């Protein structure tokens, strides 16, 4: 858990409280300002958009009025009645027609919708449009549509040519789509406004610069198009951002100043008294004489606390002196008890092993000797029998006797017996030698220590111990032995072998499934070093300091006494050596025994 100071905690509380309050107030103010600005901005933009849309409508209507006046010309009626005789006049007349001083493509259609004459070369067929039928049938008096002619969009204005209340034809004018914006005269486009003409969900024309912002739609149902007005909000957003930054800066400065004042106030009236109390507590913990704290403080709670602490520290000092004397006596008694107990366990264990080893060696040595001797004699017997068989076979004179002898030898598999028996006898002798080696190792491992150290080769005891624990380790791990030549030193052989046995068995028990144990001996800096390393589960760093403590064990209840490593540590200390351990969880442990050569 991360710890923090009182003054810092108080400052943090004030900072968070002020920050939360500032965030709430700022959010309310900013929301109100934004809503007000947005409302006014939208009103202005909507008014301008309506004005611009009305101007566009006026532009179209003016052209439609002029087209209506042109459609009433008598020459158009004559041409529709007698097209062949009046076609030349129509061509000359339509070549000079203009709308508001601009020359546009105009087309005259007959009562069937066929083109009688057109100033355009597009060759568009107007009869495929439903609105033309409505004009020719008299259902509508005029039409305003947007047409795509050769990849370009035009305002198609249509007005019927009427004679005696009958529609004799239609006069069309195709005005480029963008002319509606270019011919607005003194009506200027708002800065930061983009206008899109949309037909069937597709943008067919764009006026103004590309901007990002709120989009408003104006529908022209009669023309089949919509105007999308996009208002650039960058100016408004920039002004609002500046306002928010200025407000936030003022709030942050106020919060920082308030937090600093809270920090210094907390340090002066809270932290300093607590630090004085903490320092005096540490001093008492180190065994120093108690000192009185200043009881004249600003806050009543701290004054009462210091007064009670001064009174308590005096009592604790008196009790500590009495407790220290009792503790020294108890420590001495406890240390003597631990030494006696560990020595007793050690002596009993060594005595039991010695008795067992002596009994086993006595009971096994003689039978093993008989077996080995008999096997050697049996090997000689088989050799003589084989020689007899071959010499007897050579003495037979007749082929019939040799054949009978060969048949009997095959029947009783004498050739196989002569071939297979020597390896069997040799293997049995090898097994007997292995038992002899184990008995020898057992005698070496459990030999009774003298009252004084004896000069031995440490490798000899290490090999004997490896033979003793071989059966314990062979099922769970593979033992790798690397023993360098060592000088003879004076030790207690039996005790030293017990240390090796404890470390090897612990290494095997640390391996849960399969693993490796590495046993090494070498000389380094006037010391003999024996390393026993395993690839087991390892020891936690918090527990390494306790593994040599008597009765400490990490094994389940009933499986360990907690004395093995403790006794091993005492034995190595008796030899003026040291035992060290390195371990890592999940990778294994390495115990190093250091024995001085001199």
Buried (B, 14 or more C-beta within 10 A) or exposed (E): EEEEBBBBBBBBEBBEBBBEEBEEEBEEEBEEBBEEBBEEBBEEBEEBBEEBBEBBBEBBEEBBBBBBEBBEBEBBBBBBEEBEEBEEEBEEBBEEBEBEEEEBBBBBBBBEBEBBBBBBEBEBEBEEBEBBEBBBEEEBEBBBBBBEBEEBBBBBBBBBBBBEEEBBBBBBBBBBBBBBBEBBEEBEBBEBBBBBBBBEEEEBBBBBEEBEBBEBEBEBEEBBBBBBBBBBBEEBEEEBEEBBEEBBEEBEEEBEEBBEEBBEBBBEBBBBBBEBBEEBEEBBEEEEEBEEBEBEBEEEEBBEBBBEBBEEBEEBBEEBEEEEEEEEEEEEEEEEEBEEBBEEBBEEBBEEBBEEBBEBBEEBBEEBEEBBEEBEEBBEEBBEEBEEBEEEEEEBEEEEEBEEBBEEBEEEEBEEBBEEBBEBBEEBBEBBEEBBEBBBBBBBBBBEBEEEBEEBBBBBBBBBBBBBBEEBBEEBBEBEEEBEEBEEBEBBBBBBBBBBBBBBBBBBBBBEEEBBBBBBBBEEEEBBBBBBBBBBBBBEEEEBEEBBEBEBBEEEEEEBEBBBBBBBBBBBEEBEBBBEBBBEEEEBBBBBBBBEEE
